[in-house]
Amino acid sequence: MITANLIVSSLSLLVLLAYGWRAAGVSRQLKTVVGVVLTIIQQAAANAQKEQGNAGN
């Protein structure tokens, strides 16, 4: 459940960012922020999967 919620919220965030790009034009700063956010999301997803794996065992 945690992972599913995380994925849904991540997709929602990406959609919002895509509209933001169109509105603001893509700047280097924005790309950097998006890169950091995506990295954080990936790490959170990986941690959630590890926790689920540990709970299963």
N, CA, C and O of each residue as an XYZ file, in Angstrom:
228
protein
N       0.838     -1.207      0.000
C       0.000      0.000      0.000
C       0.873      1.257      0.000
O       0.595      2.222     -0.712
N       1.924      1.226      0.806
C       2.803      2.399      0.885
C       3.404      2.687     -0.487
O       3.422      3.834     -0.933
N       3.894      1.646     -1.153
C       4.540      1.827     -2.453
C       3.547      2.336     -3.486
O       3.876      3.210     -4.288
N       2.330      1.795     -3.470
C       1.308      2.229     -4.432
C       0.989      3.707     -4.237
O       0.896      4.457     -5.209
N       0.823      4.125     -2.994
C       0.542      5.537     -2.714
C       1.703      6.416     -3.152
O       1.503      7.509     -3.682
N       2.906      5.933     -2.929
C       4.098      6.685     -3.310
C       4.155      6.863     -4.821
O       4.473      7.946     -5.313
N       3.846      5.800     -5.553
C       3.883      5.869     -7.015
C       2.826      6.844     -7.523
O       3.104      7.652     -8.409
N       1.619      6.774     -6.971
C       0.541      7.671     -7.406
C       0.914      9.120     -7.143
O       0.736      9.974     -8.011
N       1.430      9.405     -5.952
C       1.792     10.784     -5.637
C       2.965     11.248     -6.508
O       3.036     12.419     -6.880
N       3.880     10.334     -6.832
C       5.006     10.678     -7.695
C       4.518     11.039     -9.094
O       4.977     12.015     -9.687
N       3.586     10.244     -9.618
C       3.049     10.517    -10.955
C       2.312     11.850    -10.957
O       2.426     12.625    -11.906
N       1.562     12.115     -9.899
C       0.849     13.395     -9.808
C       1.843     14.552     -9.821
O       1.626     15.565    -10.486
N       2.925     14.387     -9.084
C       3.958     15.417     -9.026
C       4.574     15.640    -10.403
O       4.797     16.779    -10.813
N       4.849     14.546    -11.115
C       5.445     14.668    -12.440
C       4.510     15.393    -13.402
O       4.956     16.198    -14.220
N       3.209     15.104    -13.303
C       2.239     15.785    -14.164
C       2.244     17.283    -13.872
O       2.254     18.101    -14.792
N       2.237     17.633    -12.601
C       2.265     19.046    -12.220
C       3.537     19.720    -12.722
O       3.501     20.853    -13.201
N       4.660     19.015    -12.611
C       5.927     19.577    -13.078
C       5.908     19.774    -14.590
O       6.445     20.756    -15.101
N       5.288     18.837    -15.302
C       5.216     18.951    -16.763
C       4.429     20.202    -17.151
O       4.835     20.939    -18.050
N       3.307     20.440    -16.476
C       2.533     21.654    -16.765
C       3.341     22.897    -16.369
O       3.293     23.924    -17.046
N       4.078     22.785    -15.272
C       4.908     23.903    -14.824
C       5.975     24.241    -15.856
O       6.260     25.412    -16.108
N       6.566     23.195    -16.457
C       7.568     23.417    -17.501
C       6.964     24.202    -18.659
O       7.566     25.157    -19.151
N       5.783     23.798    -19.090
C       5.151     24.475    -20.221
C       4.861     25.924    -19.878
O       5.041     26.812    -20.711
N       4.412     26.168    -18.648
C       4.040     27.523    -18.244
C       5.275     28.412    -18.100
O       5.274     29.558    -18.549
N       6.310     27.892    -17.484
C       7.466     28.717    -17.135
C       8.584     28.627    -18.162
O       9.471     29.481    -18.188
N       8.551     27.606    -19.008
C       9.716     27.353    -19.859
C      10.750     26.634    -19.018
O      10.877     26.901    -17.823
N      11.487     25.727    -19.630
C      12.406     24.901    -18.845
C      13.705     25.665    -18.608
O      14.428     26.003    -19.545
N      13.981     25.927    -17.341
C      15.235     26.593    -16.980
C      16.183     25.577    -16.369
O      15.759     24.500    -15.949
N      17.445     25.910    -16.319
C      18.429     24.981    -15.753
C      18.142     24.728    -14.281
O      18.282     23.603    -13.800
N      17.743     25.772    -13.566
C      17.440     25.601    -12.146
C      16.311     24.611    -11.952
O      16.372     23.742    -11.083
N      15.272     24.750    -12.776
C      14.119     23.862    -12.659
C      14.525     22.427    -12.941
O      14.087     21.508    -12.250
N      15.362     22.230    -13.953
C      15.833     20.877    -14.267
C      16.595     20.292    -13.090
O      16.449     19.111    -12.773
N      17.410     21.120    -12.442
C      18.187     20.649    -11.300
C      17.263     20.246    -10.160
O      17.451     19.199     -9.541
N      16.260     21.081     -9.883
C      15.315     20.783     -8.803
C      14.573     19.486     -9.106
O      14.417     18.635     -8.230
N      14.115     19.338    -10.354
C      13.397     18.124    -10.741
C      14.296     16.902    -10.575
O      13.851     15.861    -10.092
N      15.553     17.028    -10.973
C      16.484     15.919    -10.822
C      16.639     15.503     -9.368
O      16.660     14.312     -9.056
N      16.747     16.486     -8.480
C      16.877     16.194     -7.047
C      15.614     15.524     -6.529
O      15.683     14.547     -5.783
N      14.455     16.052     -6.928
C      13.175     15.489     -6.475
C      13.038     14.040     -6.944
O      12.637     13.167     -6.173
N      13.373     13.790     -8.218
C      13.262     12.431     -8.744
C      14.199     11.482     -8.002
O      13.843     10.335     -7.734
N      15.396     11.963     -7.672
C      16.347     11.134     -6.931
C      15.783     10.778     -5.561
O      15.878      9.633     -5.119
N      15.194     11.771     -4.890
C      14.601     11.540     -3.570
C      13.462     10.529     -3.675
O      13.337      9.637     -2.836
N      12.629     10.672     -4.714
C      11.500      9.755     -4.908
C      12.012      8.336     -5.132
O      11.481      7.382     -4.564
N      13.045      8.201     -5.961
C      13.601      6.879     -6.243
C      14.147      6.246     -4.966
O      13.943      5.057     -4.722
N      14.842      7.042     -4.152
C      15.392      6.519     -2.905
C      14.275      6.105     -1.961
O      14.364      5.067     -1.306
N      13.221      6.917     -1.890
C      12.094      6.593     -1.015
C      11.413      5.308     -1.481
O      11.044      4.464     -0.665
N      11.251      5.166     -2.790
C      10.623      3.955     -3.339
C      11.486      2.737     -3.036
O      10.966      1.688     -2.656
N      12.795      2.866     -3.199
C      13.706      1.754     -2.918
C      13.641      1.375     -1.439
O      13.642      0.192     -1.099
N      13.585      2.367     -0.571
C      13.501      2.105      0.866
C      12.189      1.411      1.204
O      12.168      0.498      2.028
N      11.096      1.834      0.578
C       9.793      1.216      0.827
C       9.812     -0.246      0.391
O       9.268     -1.112      1.077
N      10.436     -0.513     -0.743
C      10.521     -1.892     -1.228
C      11.357     -2.742     -0.276
O      11.019     -3.897     -0.015
N      12.445     -2.176      0.242
C      13.281     -2.907      1.192
C      12.476     -3.242      2.448
O      12.554     -4.355      2.969
N      11.695     -2.257      2.930
C      10.896     -2.478      4.132
C       9.863     -3.564      3.888
O       9.629     -4.406      4.754
N       9.244     -3.550      2.717
C       8.255     -4.577      2.400
C       8.933     -5.945      2.327
O       8.383     -6.937      2.805
N      10.113     -5.999      1.735
C      10.851     -7.255      1.640
C      11.220     -7.779      3.012
O      11.117     -8.978      3.271
N      11.650     -6.887      3.896
C      12.013     -7.299      5.250
C      10.778     -7.771      6.014
O      10.861     -8.730      6.782
N       9.649     -7.120      5.819
C       8.415     -7.507      6.488
C       7.958     -8.874      5.989
O       7.407     -9.658      6.761
N       8.178     -9.168      4.713
C       7.785    -10.451      4.130
C       8.603    -11.592      4.695
O       8.106    -12.706      4.861
N       9.873    -11.306      4.992
C      10.734    -12.347      5.547
C      10.582    -12.349      7.028
O      11.218    -13.150      7.713
